[in-house]
Amino acid sequence: MNEKKIRHMLNFKDYSSEELKRIIEKAIEIKKNPEKYSDILKNKTLIMLFQKTSTRTRLSFETAMTQLGGHAIYLDWRTTQFRIAEFIDEIRAVMRFGDILMFRALKHELLQDAARVATIPIINGLCNKYHPCQALGDMLTMVEKLGGNVNDVKGRKIIYLGIANNVSNSLVEVCTKLGMKITLCVPEKDPDAQDFELEAKARATGLYEETTDLSCIADADFVYTDTWINMEFFDEKGNVVPEFKEEFERRKRILMPYQLNTALLRKYNSKAKIMHDMPMHPGYEISREAIEHENSIIFDQAENRLHAQKAIILFLLGKI
């Protein structure tokens, strides 16, 4: 008798449009009726392994498990034996203690290694190449702003400004699979994140474009940006670390014209909703005025990580 194959969410490559739609629709239902799901994961445990720090990922997953009747265990890579032991041995042991694992990793290869020996479902909480949880929270937010029906995103348009990266990769996947147009308005791409297969499949849908022409925001329904300033560029006092000064200045020179600000929106008469996955760096990829603008839905995105995470967990555990 064959054992049922364990399903993971490392990216969206093996997810159909219908499956993504089902997850988002479940997130909408859970958000409206949280009490209905208050003990659905009673006695279930989520292990959260953080090789890379976070705010929203930890809060959303830990709160999600609490509100679903389960329990979440937080593991900081730096305070475990992952630092001194073979990864493959530690991760196999870790999975013996829970029902599902969320792993926020520096490199996608570690997630793939974990999946090869997995005994429980694995969720990619972010890596250098993908951020599927963020993309589903973003899509949930856009669906809400368009009236609440997933089908309403078809033919709509989102513009992503700045530098192509792990966040834009997952956003491209979910948008094109659900029929939404997405344009990357970017002068460069993070080489550590680039996925040529993903880009080729997205182009084949006819829904994906790349440009450096900022006028593309004129008819956008949503305009999105993400950080292009690495946190390691700064010391604890907010000063640029000398060894990163050259790269910091290079990025500012190339990317400041792509800052999401109210002047840019006015220039092209854009009525787009403003999005950012956070953390934000006002004065760099986005202005404070854009953050506080009446069209900003940034904090709705942040909250919707919670509801999307609930649906992801339930989907992987076979509860929907």
Secondary structure by P-SEA (a helix, b strand, c coil): ccccbbbbccccccccaaaaaaaaaaaaaaaacccccccccccbbbbbbbcccccaaaaaaaaaaaaacbbbbbbcccccccccccaaaaaaaaaccccbbbbbcccaaaaaaaaacccbbbbccccccccaaaaaaaaaaaaaaacccccccccbbbbbcccccaaaaaaaaaaaaabbbbbbcccccccccccaaaaaaaaaaccccccccccccccccbbbbbbccccccccccccccccaaaaaaaaaaccccccccaaaaaaacccbbbbbccccccccccccccccccccaaaaaaaaaaaaaaaaaaaaaccc
